[in-house]
């Protein structure tokens, strides 16, 4: 059995702790897992998908834990703070620069059109 300590509260890579339970403990763990599975099936517990949020560019996502809002776990997570978005990849940085350039170009074009539209029109009849 492997227990992985998520890097959620640690810097760097996740750490792994190897645990080899005795055969008796392994049987008890298996029985407990089976009982929990059966309990979920009997009680009709529904799966709730994790809620994700986008970064300011809508390129990256992270879990917001909103699906457990109001619980003790949510309070602890909010006190610790959400995990930061991963850094932008080089490809995402290039794409963002292109989008900013395109937006600036469109804004300049729109300014020219507004300026042209604000000039008095002379109609020859």
C-alpha positions in Angstrom: 0.0 0.0 0.0 1.3 3.4 -0.9 0.4 6.6 0.9 1.2 9.8 -1.0 1.5 13.1 0.8 0.2 15.6 -1.7 2.4 18.7 -2.3 -0.7 20.8 -1.4 0.9 22.0 1.8 4.6 21.4 0.9 7.1 23.0 -1.4 8.7 20.9 -4.1 7.8 17.5 -5.2 5.2 15.3 -3.5 6.7 12.8 -1.1 5.8 9.2 -1.0 5.8 7.0 2.2 5.9 3.3 1.7 3.7 1.4 4.1 3.5 -2.4 4.2 0.7 -3.5 6.5 0.6 -6.9 8.0 -1.7 -9.4 6.3 -4.2 -9.0 9.2 -4.2 -5.2 8.8 -4.5 -5.5 5.1 -7.6 -7.7 5.5 -9.1 -5.2 7.9 -8.4 -2.3 5.5 -10.0 -4.3 2.7 -13.1 -5.0 4.8 -13.4 -1.4 5.8 -13.2 -0.2 2.2 -15.8 -2.7 1.1 -18.1 -1.6 3.9 -17.7 2.1 3.0 -18.4 1.3 -0.7 -21.6 -0.6 0.3 -22.7 2.2 2.6 -22.4 4.7 -0.2 -24.3 2.5 -2.6 -27.1 1.8 0.0 -27.4 5.5 1.0 -27.4 6.6 -2.6 -24.5 9.0 -2.2 -23.9 10.9 -5.4 -20.6 11.8 -6.9 -19.9 15.5 -6.8 -17.5 16.8 -9.4 -14.8 19.2 -8.2 -15.4 22.9 -8.9 -12.7 24.5 -11.0 -11.9 28.2 -11.5 -10.1 29.9 -14.4 -7.2 32.3 -14.1 -7.5 35.9 -15.3 -6.5 34.8 -18.9 -8.8 31.7 -18.9 -5.8 29.5 -19.8 -5.2 27.7 -16.5 -7.6 26.1 -14.0 -7.4 25.1 -10.4 -9.7 23.5 -7.9 -11.7 26.0 -5.9 -13.3 23.4 -3.5 -16.6 25.3 -3.7 -18.4 21.9 -3.8 -17.6 21.5 -0.1 -18.2 25.1 1.0 -19.5 25.3 4.5 -17.6 22.2 5.7 -14.7 22.0 8.2 -12.4 20.8 5.4 -13.3 23.9 3.3 -12.6 26.2 6.2 -9.1 24.6 6.7 -8.4 24.8 3.0 -9.4 28.5 2.8 -7.3 29.3 5.9 -4.3 27.7 4.2 -5.1 29.4 0.9 -5.7 27.8 -2.5 -2.8 26.5 -4.5 -1.4 29.1 -6.9 -2.0 28.6 -10.6 0.8 26.9 -12.4 3.1 29.3 -14.3 2.3 30.1 -17.8 4.0 27.9 -20.4 6.2 29.6 -23.0 3.5 28.8 -25.6 0.9 30.5 -23.5 3.1 33.6 -23.0 3.5 33.9 -26.8 -0.2 33.5 -27.3 -1.0 36.2 -24.7 1.4 38.6 -26.4 -0.2 38.0 -29.7 -3.7 38.6 -28.2 -2.5 41.9 -26.6 -1.0 43.0 -29.9 -4.2 42.1 -31.8 -6.3 43.9 -29.2 -4.1 47.0 -29.4 -4.4 46.9 -33.2 -8.2 46.7 -33.1 -8.4 49.5 -30.6 -6.3 51.7 -32.9 -8.6 50.8 -35.8 -11.7 51.6 -33.8 -10.2 54.9 -32.8 -9.6 55.8 -36.5 -13.2 54.8 -37.3 -14.6 57.0 -34.5 -12.5 59.9 -35.6 -13.7 59.5 -39.2 -17.3 59.2 -38.0 -17.0 62.4 -35.9 -16.1 64.5 -38.9 -19.0 66.5 -40.3 -20.4 64.9 -43.4 -21.0 67.0 -46.5 -23.5 65.7 -48.9 -23.5 67.0 -52.4 -27.0 67.3 -53.9 
